[in-house]
Amino acid sequence: MRTTLRAAVSAAAAVAALALTLAACGGSDGGTDASGAGPVVSVDATPKAATVLDTPFEKPDMILTDTHGGTYDFTERTKGRPTLLFFGYTHCPDVCPTTMSDIAIAKSKLPAAEQDRLVVVFVTTDPERDTPKRLGEWLGAQDKSFVGLTGDFATIQAGARSLGVDVEKPVKEKDGSITVTHGAQVIAYSPKDDKAHALYMSGTTSEEFAADLPKIIAGRTP
């Protein structure tokens, strides 16, 4: 099994060296999404974990299936709540479990009231293999409150690309392995306006998430 991670984020040349670090298992690329879809993001040059967006992202229109087999309208179910959104898959050998684990560790350090407010949503990029049951078991090992979503690949891809996250349909190789290509960004939504004002690239540590989560929950820009 091979995983390719892509980050479709473009920044001004003067801040590129400071702003973005791309992570990859099989490879990575920067700049505009090769498909031509998704927004181009301008970021500030402040050296910190969060990449602050000049133009906030709206929530994608995604109606998918949760780990209990029920319908989950992402926009409606997360309305008015601080939300972290990540696209990945359960067979991922490294970045996906590491990212979710780091978020889980950071969340566990919050006061109980803040933990209850935060919504963490994991949308699979490999819906054929990631059934609701498998998603539930995999995420439950990290944090039982995490929301896992699967469903129509076209809906997932369109939702991801509206945020500049590149997601490609999994490809079965001649040797039987499956190549899954997906962006590694964690998108953070404010409870005040339901828009994403920041994102986090692969490699963000649990300590960095822990430092920023109280701000996100309070509706402040990290």
C-alpha positions in Angstrom: 0.0 0.0 0.0 1.3 3.4 -0.9 0.2 6.8 0.2 0.8 10.1 -1.6 0.1 13.3 0.3 -0.4 16.6 -1.4 -0.8 20.1 -0.1 -2.5 22.4 -2.6 -1.6 25.7 -1.0 0.0 28.7 -2.8 1.8 31.5 -1.0 3.7 34.6 -2.1 7.4 33.8 -2.9 8.6 36.1 -0.1 6.9 34.0 2.6 7.0 30.5 1.0 10.1 29.4 2.9 8.6 30.4 6.2 4.9 29.5 5.7 4.5 25.9 4.5 6.2 22.6 5.0 4.9 19.7 2.9 4.8 16.2 4.2 4.7 13.1 2.0 5.0 9.3 2.2 5.2 8.8 -1.6 5.6 12.3 -2.8 4.3 15.9 -2.5 3.8 19.0 -4.6 2.9 22.6 -3.9 1.2 25.4 -5.7 -2.2 25.3 -7.3 -4.1 22.0 -7.3 -3.1 20.1 -10.5 -6.8 19.7 -11.3 -7.3 23.4 -11.4 -9.9 23.1 -8.7 -9.9 24.6 -5.2 -9.0 28.0 -3.8 -5.6 29.6 -3.8 -4.6 30.6 -0.3 -2.7 33.6 0.8 -1.0 33.2 4.2 0.8 35.5 6.7 4.5 35.1 7.3 4.3 34.6 11.1 6.3 31.5 12.0 3.7 29.5 13.9 1.8 26.2 13.7 -1.3 27.6 12.1 -1.5 28.9 8.6 -3.9 31.9 8.9 -6.1 32.4 5.8 -6.6 35.8 4.3 -9.9 34.6 2.8 -11.7 32.2 5.2 -13.1 29.0 3.8 -16.8 28.3 3.8 -17.9 24.8 5.0 -18.2 22.3 2.1 -21.6 20.9 1.3 -21.1 17.3 2.3 -23.9 14.9 3.3 -22.2 11.6 4.2 -22.6 8.5 6.4 -21.4 8.4 10.0 -20.0 5.5 11.9 -23.5 4.5 13.0 -24.8 4.3 9.5 -26.8 7.5 9.9 -26.9 10.6 7.6 -24.5 13.4 8.6 -24.9 16.8 7.1 -21.5 18.4 7.8 -22.6 22.0 7.6 -25.7 21.6 9.8 -24.2 19.2 12.4 -21.2 21.4 13.0 -23.1 24.7 12.9 -21.9 27.1 15.7 -19.3 24.6 17.0 -15.5 24.8 16.8 -14.6 22.1 14.3 -11.4 20.4 13.0 -11.8 18.7 9.6 -9.3 16.2 8.2 -9.4 14.0 5.0 -7.6 10.7 5.2 -8.1 6.9 5.4 -7.7 4.2 7.9 -5.2 2.1 6.0 -2.8 5.0 6.0 0.5 3.9 7.4 1.7 7.1 9.1 0.4 10.6 8.6 -3.3 9.9 9.2 -3.0 8.0 12.5 -0.3 10.4 13.7 -2.4 13.4 12.9 -5.5 12.1 14.6 -3.4 10.9 17.6 -1.9 14.3 18.0 -5.3 16.0 17.9 -6.6 13.4 20.4 -3.7 14.1 22.8 -4.2 17.9 22.5 -8.0 17.6 23.1 -7.4 15.4 26.2 -5.5 18.3 27.8 -8.5 20.7 27.5 -11.0 21.3 30.3 -14.0 19.0 30.1 -16.3 21.8 29.0 -14.0 22.7 26.1 -13.6 19.1 25.1 -17.4 18.8 24.8 -17.6 21.8 22.5 -15.0 20.7 20.0 -16.0 18.6 17.0 -13.3 16.6 15.2 -14.4 15.2 11.8 -12.4 12.6 9.8 -13.6 12.1 6.2 -12.3 9.1 4.5 -10.6 9.4 1.1 -11.0 5.6 0.6 -14.7 5.0 1.0 -14.7 1.5 -0.6 -12.6 0.1 2.2 -13.6 2.5 5.0 -17.0 1.2 6.0 -18.8 2.9 8.9 -17.8 0.0 11.2 -14.1 0.2 10.3 -14.1 4.0 10.7 -15.7 3.7 14.1 -13.3 1.1 15.4 -10.2 3.0 14.0 -11.3 6.4 15.3 -12.5 5.0 18.6 -9.0 3.9 19.4 -8.0 7.5 19.2 -11.0 9.3 20.7 -14.5 7.9 20.9 -16.0 11.4 20.3 -14.3 11.8 16.8 -16.8 11.8 13.9 -16.0 9.5 11.0 -17.6 10.0 7.7 -17.8 7.9 4.5 -19.9 7.8 1.4 -19.9 8.9 -2.2 -16.4 9.5 -3.4 -17.4 12.4 -5.7 -19.0 14.2 -2.8 -15.9 13.7 -0.7 -13.6 14.9 -3.5 -15.7 18.0 -4.2 -15.8 18.9 -0.6 -12.0 18.5 -0.2 -11.2 20.4 -3.3 -13.4 23.3 -2.3 -10.9 23.8 0.6 -7.8 23.4 -1.6 -7.3 19.8 -0.3 -6.3 17.5 -3.2 -8.1 14.1 -3.1 -7.7 11.6 -5.8 -9.6 8.3 -6.4 -7.6 5.4 -4.9 -5.8 3.4 -7.6 -5.1 -0.4 -7.4 -1.7 -1.1 -8.7 -0.5 -4.1 -10.7 1.1 -5.6 -7.6 -2.2 -5.4 -5.7 -1.2 -2.4 -3.6 -3.5 0.6 -3.4 -2.3 4.2 -3.9 -4.3 6.8 -2.1 -3.5 10.5 -2.7 -4.9 13.1 -0.3 -3.9 16.4 1.2 -2.7 16.5 4.8 -4.2 19.7 6.0 -6.3 20.0 9.1 -9.0 22.7 8.6 -10.0 24.7 11.7 -13.5 26.3 11.8 -14.6 29.1 14.1 -17.8 28.7 16.1 -18.5 32.4 15.6 -19.0 32.5 11.8 -18.7 28.8 10.8 -15.7 29.7 8.5 -12.2 28.3 8.5 -9.7 31.0 9.4 -6.7 28.7 9.8 -5.3 25.3 8.7 -2.5 23.1 10.0 0.0 21.2 7.8 1.3 17.7 8.4 3.9 17.7 11.1 1.9 19.9 13.6 2.6 18.5 17.0 0.2 17.7 19.8 1.7 20.5 21.8 1.1 23.0 19.0 -2.5 21.8 18.6 -2.9 22.0 22.4 -1.7 25.6 22.4 -4.1 26.7 19.7 -7.3 24.7 20.5 -8.5 27.0 23.3 -8.3 29.9 20.8 -10.2 28.0 18.1 -12.9 27.0 20.6 -13.2 30.6 21.7 -13.6 31.8 18.1 -10.2 33.5 18.0 -7.7 33.3 15.2 -4.7 31.1 16.3 
